[in-house]
Amino acid sequence: MAKQEKETKAKSERTPEQIEAEKAAKAAKKAEHAAAARAERTKSGDTGRARAKEAAPAEAIKFPEGYVPRLYKRYQDEIAPHLASHLKLKNRLEIPRVTKVVINMGLGKAIAEKPRLEAAVKELTAISGQKAVICQARKSVSNFKLRQGMEIGVKVTLRGQRMWEFLDRLIFLAIPRVKDFRGLNPKAFDGRGNYNLGLTEQTVFPEVHGDQVTFHQGLNITIVTTSEDNAGAFALLQQLGMPFSRDQAAEKDEARKVG
């Protein structure tokens, strides 16, 4: 009791200058601890988002002023007039066109293997020319050891020049490099003019160097068009150069005629 009384008396006898000095020392110590914690988080990269900032470039690739993508120029000069006559469209605004392309990678294994997320962000950014966005789980699933907010995928939404440049590289460079390729599925439309296709490996894109790939990862590509039905979207993508496989029924009929 005597010791507590002495401490209380000593505190009451402190001058205002001493009290302010003690407060300043506590604040400086607290700030020092916070700075050390931030430095430790930055060093260890405790979140996938912090690692993604280091792995991916801060800005998207910029095109020269006045640049027009090759495929877009071909669409304006050749494809759009052909579609207008083929589909018998009187208003030019009715002509189907591509509005955006969404590329995404599902990374379920990234829950246990964090380097997969870093590699996916880096590679998808290189493929698309635009910084990849990390996707988080919307709800928890105990069977998959998944909690809400976990980072389990990356995606990119392309529009404008980058969209046309990506489509050009996809159609004429990436798809021809697919092993045992037999054509794209012509029935992969969703009924509203949008088309989905999947690639089993990211190495079909020349931007990804095969000798530097640590994880082979597939990706899904969604091409969104203004067409209201599958027929218009199919005609548009076919004219752009998408290598659709021939309908099996048509092949059988043709074989029957030859036989």
C-alpha positions in Angstrom: 0.0 0.0 0.0 2.8 2.4 0.9 4.4 1.8 -2.5 1.2 2.6 -4.4 0.8 5.7 -2.3 4.3 6.8 -3.2 3.6 6.3 -6.9 0.4 8.2 -6.8 2.1 11.0 -4.9 4.9 11.1 -7.5 2.4 11.3 -10.4 0.5 14.1 -8.7 3.7 16.1 -8.2 4.7 15.9 -12.0 4.9 19.2 -13.8 2.9 19.9 -17.0 6.1 19.7 -19.0 6.9 16.3 -17.6 3.4 15.1 -18.5 3.6 16.3 -22.1 7.1 14.7 -22.5 5.7 11.4 -21.3 2.8 11.6 -23.8 5.1 12.5 -26.6 7.4 9.5 -25.7 4.4 7.1 -25.8 3.2 8.5 -29.1 6.6 8.1 -30.6 6.9 4.5 -29.4 3.5 3.7 -30.8 4.4 5.2 -34.2 7.6 3.2 -34.2 5.8 -0.1 -33.5 3.2 0.7 -36.3 6.0 1.5 -38.8 7.8 -1.8 -37.9 4.6 -3.7 -38.4 4.0 -2.1 -41.8 7.5 -2.9 -42.9 7.1 -6.5 -41.9 3.8 -6.8 -43.8 5.4 -5.3 -46.9 8.5 -7.6 -46.6 6.5 -10.8 -46.2 3.7 -9.8 -48.6 1.0 -11.0 -46.2 -1.8 -10.3 -48.7 -2.2 -11.4 -52.4 -3.1 -7.8 -53.3 0.2 -6.5 -52.1 2.0 -9.2 -54.0 0.0 -8.5 -57.1 1.1 -4.8 -57.1 4.7 -5.9 -57.1 4.2 -8.6 -59.8 2.1 -6.5 -62.2 2.9 -3.2 -63.8 1.2 -0.1 -62.3 -0.2 1.1 -65.6 -1.7 -0.6 -68.6 0.1 -0.5 -71.9 -0.7 2.6 -73.9 -1.1 2.8 -77.7 0.3 5.5 -79.9 -2.0 8.4 -80.7 -4.2 7.8 -83.6 -3.5 4.0 -83.6 -6.3 1.8 -85.1 -6.2 -2.0 -84.4 -5.9 -4.1 -87.6 -8.9 -6.2 -86.8 -11.1 -3.2 -86.0 -10.2 -1.6 -89.3 -11.1 -4.8 -91.1 -14.4 -4.9 -89.2 -15.4 -1.4 -90.2 -14.3 -1.7 -93.9 -15.3 -5.3 -94.7 -17.1 -7.2 -92.0 -19.8 -4.7 -91.0 -21.0 -4.1 -94.6 -21.1 -7.9 -95.2 -23.1 -8.5 -92.0 -25.6 -5.8 -92.9 -26.3 -7.4 -96.3 -26.2 -11.0 -95.0 -28.5 -10.4 -92.0 -30.6 -7.9 -94.0 -30.2 -5.1 -91.6 -31.3 -1.6 -92.6 -30.0 0.3 -89.6 -26.2 0.3 -89.1 -26.7 0.3 -85.4 -28.3 -3.1 -85.6 -25.1 -4.6 -87.0 -23.6 -7.0 -84.4 -20.3 -5.8 -82.8 -18.1 -6.9 -80.0 -18.5 -4.7 -76.8 -16.1 -6.4 -74.4 -13.9 -9.4 -73.7 -13.6 -10.9 -70.2 -10.7 -13.2 -69.4 -10.6 -15.0 -66.0 -8.6 -17.6 -64.3 -10.0 -19.7 -61.4 -7.3 -20.5 -58.8 -8.8 -22.9 -56.3 -5.3 -24.3 -55.5 -4.2 -20.7 -54.6 -5.7 -21.3 -51.2 -2.9 -23.6 -50.3 -0.3 -22.4 -52.8 0.0 -18.6 -52.7 2.6 -18.3 -55.5 0.0 -19.4 -58.0 -1.9 -16.1 -57.4 1.3 -14.1 -58.1 2.1 -16.0 -61.3 -1.5 -15.8 -62.5 -1.6 -12.0 -62.1 1.7 -11.5 -63.8 0.9 -13.8 -66.8 -2.7 -12.5 -67.3 -1.4 -8.9 -67.3 1.2 -9.9 -69.9 -1.4 -11.6 -72.1 -4.0 -8.9 -71.9 -1.8 -5.8 -71.7 -4.0 -4.6 -68.8 -3.5 -5.0 -65.1 -5.3 -8.1 -63.7 -7.8 -7.8 -60.9 -7.9 -10.3 -58.0 -11.3 -11.8 -57.3 -12.4 -12.8 -53.8 -14.8 -15.6 -52.7 -18.3 -14.3 -52.1 -19.3 -17.0 -49.6 -17.7 -19.6 -47.4 -17.7 -23.3 -48.4 -16.5 -25.6 -45.7 -16.0 -28.7 -48.0 -13.4 -26.8 -50.0 -11.9 -25.1 -47.0 -13.0 -21.8 -48.5 -13.8 -18.7 -46.5 -15.5 -15.6 -47.6 -13.0 -13.0 -48.8 -10.3 -15.4 -49.8 -8.5 -14.6 -53.1 -9.3 -17.4 -55.5 -9.1 -15.9 -59.0 -8.0 -13.1 -61.3 -9.8 -11.5 -64.2 -9.4 -8.7 -66.8 -12.2 -6.9 -68.7 -11.0 -5.5 -72.1 -12.7 -2.8 -74.2 -11.8 -0.6 -77.1 -8.3 -0.9 -78.6 -7.0 -3.5 -76.2 -10.1 -5.7 -76.8 -9.5 -5.7 -80.6 -5.8 -6.3 -80.2 -6.4 -9.2 -77.9 -9.0 -10.7 -80.3 -6.5 -10.4 -83.2 -3.8 -12.2 -81.2 -6.3 -14.8 -79.9 -7.6 -15.7 -83.4 -4.4 -15.6 -85.4 -1.7 -16.5 -82.9 -3.0 -18.3 -79.8 -5.7 -20.6 -81.1 -3.5 -22.0 -83.9 -1.0 -23.1 -81.3 -3.5 -25.3 -79.4 -2.4 -28.9 -79.5 -4.7 -31.3 -81.5 -7.0 -28.4 -82.3 -10.2 -29.5 -84.1 -12.2 -26.2 -84.1 -14.2 -24.2 -81.6 -17.5 -25.5 -80.4 -20.2 -23.6 -82.4 -22.8 -24.3 -79.7 -21.0 -22.5 -76.9 -23.3 -19.5 -77.1 -25.5 -18.5 -74.2 -28.6 -17.6 -76.3 -28.0 -13.9 -75.9 -25.2 -13.4 -78.4 -22.3 -14.1 -76.0 -19.7 -16.7 -76.6 -17.5 -18.6 -74.1 -14.4 -20.6 -74.8 -11.7 -22.2 -72.6 -8.0 -22.8 -73.0 -6.2 -25.4 -71.0 -2.9 -23.6 -70.9 -1.7 -20.0 -70.9 1.4 -20.9 -72.9 -0.5 -20.7 -76.2 0.0 -17.0 -76.0 3.4 -15.8 -77.2 3.6 -13.3 -74.4 4.0 -16.1 -71.9 7.4 -17.8 -72.1 7.1 -21.6 -71.6 10.5 -22.0 -69.9 9.5 -19.4 -67.2 6.1 -20.9 -66.4 6.0 -22.5 -62.9 2.3 -23.4 -62.9 0.2 -24.5 -65.9 -3.2 -22.8 -65.6 -6.2 -22.7 -67.9 -8.3 -19.7 -68.5 -11.9 -18.8 -69.7 -12.7 -16.2 -72.3 -16.1 -14.6 -72.7 -16.8 -12.5 -75.8 -19.8 -10.2 -75.4 -21.6 -8.9 -78.5 -24.5 -6.6 -79.1 -26.4 -9.4 -81.0 -29.6 -10.5 -79.4 -29.4 -14.1 -80.7 -26.8 -16.7 -81.4 -27.1 -16.4 -85.2 -26.0 -12.8 -85.3 -23.1 -13.4 -82.9 -22.0 -16.6 -84.8 -22.0 -14.7 -88.1 -19.9 -11.9 -86.5 -17.3 -14.1 -84.9 -17.1 -16.3 -88.0 -16.3 -13.2 -90.2 -13.7 -12.1 -87.6 -11.9 -15.3 -88.2 -12.9 -17.6 -85.3 -12.2 -21.2 -86.5 -15.5 -22.9 -85.6 -15.7 -26.7 -86.1 -18.1 -28.0 -88.7 -21.4 -29.3 -87.5 -21.3 -33.1 -87.1 -24.6 -33.5 -88.7 -23.5 -31.6 -91.8 -20.4 -33.7 -92.0 -22.4 -36.9 -91.9 -24.8 -35.6 -94.6 -21.8 -34.7 -96.8 -20.2 -38.1 -96.2 -23.5 -39.8 -97.1 -23.7 -37.8 -100.4 -20.1 -38.7 -101.3 -20.8 -42.4 -100.5 
